[in-house]
Amino acid sequence: MTPSEMKDAILHHLVYTLGKDAATAHVYDWRMALSFAVRDRIVDRWFAATRRTYGSNLKRVYYLSLEFLIGRLLKDAIVNMRLEEAATGALKELALDYREILEDEPDAALGNGGLGRLAACFMESMSTIGLPAMGYGIRYENGLFRQRFEDGRQIEEPEDWLSQRHAWEFERPEVSIDIGFGGHVQEIGSRANWYPSEMLIAMAHDTPVIGWKGRWGNTLRLWESRPMHGFDLARFNRGEYAAAAEPEALARTLSRVLYPDDHTEQGKELRLKQEFFHTAASLRDIIRRFESEYDDLKLLPKKAAIQINDTHPAIAGPELVRILHDERGMDFEEAVGIARATLSYTNHTLLPEALETWGEARMGRLLPRHMQLIDRIDDLHRRETGTHSLNAHQDGKVHMGTLGFIMAHKVNGVAALHTELMKSTVFKELHELHPDRIVNETNGVTPRRWLLSCNPRLSGLITDTIGEDWVDDLEQLEKLEAHADDSAFVDAFLAAKRANKVDLSQWIAETLKVSVDPDSIFDIQVKRIHEYKRQHLNLLETIAHWQEIRDNPNADWVPRVKIFGGKAFPNYIYAKEMVRLANDMATVMNSDPLTSRYLKVVFPPNYNVSLAERLIPAADLSEQISTAGKEASGTGNMKFTLNGALTIGTLDGANVEIRDLVGAENFFLFGMTAAEVMERRKEGGHAARAIAEDPRLGRALEAIRSGIFSPDEPGRYHSITENLTHHDYFMVCSDFTDYWRAQREVDAAFTDRKQWTRTAVLNTARAGWLSSDRTIRGYMSDIWHAEPATEGDVAAG
Ligand code: 26V
């Protein structure tokens, strides 16, 4: 496509789709016109892929996830369709700003963090590989809340990505599925009829997900909840206006908001309803499609693989058994066997507070037939294994992790260490009964978004150096290693990084009114705010470093910018205090005449996918400092490595594998191992001892306590300092001294920029394994037993 053809397509859509004249069009109109012009190209490829799938008898993969953190889609589409020259050229002819148009797109935040972003990377990789697949999720009207700061405090505001028309989705009113809740069950022998008391409709919206070079396209199908019976005219005519609209409002509530956490009791019922709504609609759709092609449900595991993303859709086990047994008349044990052979479950966390359970009373009320089937599944599992305990239904609760495990043929962890910990802790007994069931599939990230598109300077340099085949064959980055001692290449690598840092500095100056020096270390910690991720360890080290500079302001300090980003659960008080402390510290430190040349703290609000794309290419140092054993994998760690940042980190999650890949000498390791953490926790008084042994730590804590950062309210951070001094479950104090040491090694290493950059080159060159294409191939061979539909170009085939 030429720029002038693109220009015609844009103008056509501006006039005939948006009904606007070029003279009066706003950025929004241009953005939509460009999106539709690009979308037209995608649709042809997408249809071709869909036709190929229907004609091929190939196994389909279904990815069920309550979250898809897809972010903006326009640039992704342009890059994957290789339309960048056409688009930029066309906009130039129209005297429009390409970047401004891209930035106008709302960031679709249909997920909380790692789990949701992983699902989005997987969708893109499955399309790039040409695997016939479909993602199923919920079309939340409001995604993850928007974060803003008021006097340093986090304020949540509703996110409204759908307040404007969404350019990428196609409404499918013909795909409307009835979903029931509650009611009663009538048993007929082994089978039963379920008569729900409440009904609503799941309506589909499809978004095409196009792979690299537009070779293949899959569908992300998101469900919207709608009332079964619309508006009650009779009530309205009686003057009961609110009551007339009530059923509609209630039904729509189901797809209204993404749950930002699992820490509240309130609203839990709605969450369970969301989970069932999502899972039941998706399974119906899968079975309907299967039955349109085959007539023997015993073939289901051969033709469909259904991946359960964490336990959120784990009700799929009993629901699939219900469909097969109650509705299709299959024998119960056979139905369980077929369901198991079709389903597999990914675990994303071992934190006890995040493992889902549902009270039997609530579950029995909302899903009476499922409750009965869960007991029968437990009973069958006991007979199969000769065990007496290990039930999904136990102690008055349904344990969704156990249910997911016993209803899956494979259960996977998301990094090597995490998978081993699954086997030795949370799933120990189940693993002993089913030693082949747990497998590892270390996470990955899509290199199209997380290098090619977000870092054009570096990706351009890489393509100039080794050609562009790395984009869908990331291991080719290893060819860069040969250039690690080539001075011209290292200089060019450094120049790309520096230019990215200059861009970020300008953005920080404009949006946060803080000036930062692009020649300082850009030290970045971006992720959800959690005690286990230990942003407070980073904050304490920052304070200690600041104090050291104040003691000796004329020494030759290595300048640093500490950049934080992330949202705290709205009702996670401790995490919100960590956010406020970081902001309070920024206020004090950025205006300290003794230190501000050497140390700045910035915390841009509302960390999301788009902000990640802006920050990561400009990072020198990636902070991956969770308590060992707590971060299942991490995927931010991979994005930083790919973009040539060095990591300071613990032996946790995929850090372990990243360090093995890049080499121990190219990674700033510190802290206790997972085993040491478990041992240390048994000793009392570990925090007090660590504080007594390191005066820097004691002094940093004392600074917070004294109110230096909160002069108007000296006791503001009492709970943080008390917790760290007396409990410190996450071992912040015990790891402080070693973290401090590693940070000083960072300072020393950064003074030799050439050597630092050489190390950065090696990080990028050895990051090939971190591609989500590799992860998906692992799922295909170990779990799904599925094959790509096509080698080469689908449109050409
Ligand atoms: C649980 C719930 C429960 C109901 C309310 C909403 C909600 C939201 C999230 C969760 C659990 C989140 C688990 C999670 O995100 N784990 C992260 O998964 C990443 C991808 O595998 C991994 O890289 C991170 O280490 C892990 O923390």
Boltz pocket constraint, residues with backbone or C-beta under 6 A from the ligand:
constraints:
  - pocket:
      binder: B
      contacts: [[A, 112], [A, 113], [A, 114], [A, 115], [A, 116], [A, 118], [A, 259], [A, 260], [A, 261], [A, 262], [A, 271], [A, 310], [A, 347], [A, 348], [A, 349], [A, 354], [A, 356], [A, 414], [A, 443], [A, 630], [A, 631], [A, 632], [A, 633], [A, 634], [A, 635], [A, 653]]
      max_distance: 6.0
